[in-house]
Amino acid sequence: MPIVTKERLFMPRFWQFVLSVYAFSPIDLIPDFIPVLGLLDDLILIPLGIALVVRMIPKDVMDECRQKAETEMASGKPTNWYAATVIIIIWISLAAFSIFFIWRQFAK
């Protein structure tokens, strides 16, 4: 049984947080309005950050998580119908709002 402590997983979680903030932040190292380089930094830095975070996770913890995922998938694909229902309602609402907005614009 692997010994998982908060201190042991602090750095991977910290860098995962930093990577998430960078990915969703409007502030980039190289601004996006620079033609190729602006988008290229996201294309390179985010996958490298993910690889760094995965390498920082201890091997025994990763093996335990993979084993747990395999047993979960072997017992049947997990489904969450409540989340699916919420997502479908959001999509239908957005589609209805878009149709209403477009119809209202062209009806003038």
C-alpha positions in Angstrom: 0.0 0.0 0.0 1.6 3.3 -1.1 2.0 6.0 1.5 0.2 9.1 0.2 0.7 12.2 2.2 -0.2 15.8 1.5 3.5 16.8 1.4 4.2 14.2 -1.2 1.6 15.4 -3.6 1.9 19.1 -3.0 4.2 20.0 -5.8 2.2 18.1 -8.6 -1.0 19.8 -7.3 0.7 23.2 -7.2 2.0 22.9 -10.7 -1.4 21.6 -11.9 -3.0 24.7 -10.4 -0.4 27.0 -12.0 -0.9 25.3 -15.4 -4.7 25.6 -15.1 -4.4 29.3 -14.3 -2.1 29.9 -17.2 -4.3 27.9 -19.6 -7.5 29.8 -18.7 -5.8 33.2 -18.1 -6.1 35.9 -20.7 -2.5 36.8 -20.0 0.1 34.9 -22.0 3.9 34.9 -22.0 3.6 35.9 -25.7 0.5 37.8 -26.6 -1.9 36.1 -29.0 -2.0 39.0 -31.4 1.5 38.2 -32.5 0.7 36.0 -35.6 2.3 32.6 -35.1 4.2 32.9 -31.8 1.2 34.0 -29.8 -0.6 30.7 -30.3 2.5 28.6 -30.5 3.4 29.3 -26.8 0.0 27.7 -25.7 0.6 24.8 -28.1 4.0 24.1 -26.6 3.8 25.2 -22.9 0.5 23.5 -21.9 1.5 19.9 -23.2 4.9 20.4 -21.6 3.3 21.4 -18.3 1.0 18.4 -18.4 4.0 16.1 -19.0 5.8 17.8 -16.1 2.9 17.3 -13.7 2.5 13.6 -14.7 6.2 13.0 -14.2 6.0 14.6 -10.7 3.3 12.1 -9.5 5.0 9.3 -7.6 5.0 6.0 -9.6 3.2 4.0 -6.8 0.4 6.6 -6.7 0.1 6.6 -10.5 0.0 2.8 -10.5 -2.7 2.7 -7.8 -4.8 5.2 -9.7 -4.4 3.3 -13.0 -5.4 0.0 -11.2 -8.5 1.7 -9.7 -9.4 3.1 -13.2 -9.1 -0.3 -14.8 -11.3 -2.0 -12.1 -13.9 0.8 -12.5 -13.9 0.4 -16.3 -14.1 -3.4 -16.0 -17.3 -3.2 -14.0 -18.9 -1.1 -16.7 -18.5 2.4 -18.1 -19.4 4.9 -15.4 -22.2 7.2 -16.3 -23.6 10.3 -14.6 -27.0 11.0 -16.1 -27.6 14.0 -13.9 -24.6 15.8 -15.3 -25.6 14.8 -18.8 -29.1 16.2 -18.3 -27.7 19.5 -17.0 -25.4 19.8 -20.0 -28.2 18.9 -22.5 -30.4 21.5 -20.9 -27.7 24.2 -21.2 -27.1 23.3 -24.9 -30.9 23.4 -25.6 -31.2 26.7 -23.8 -28.3 28.2 -25.7 -29.7 27.0 -29.0 -33.1 28.4 -28.2 -31.6 31.8 -27.1 -29.5 31.9 -30.3 -32.5 31.2 -32.5 -34.6 33.7 -30.7 -31.9 36.4 -30.9 -31.3 35.7 -34.7 -35.1 35.7 -35.4 -35.5 39.0 -33.5 -32.6 40.6 -35.4 -34.0 39.6 -38.8 -37.6 40.4 -38.0 -36.9 44.1 -37.8 
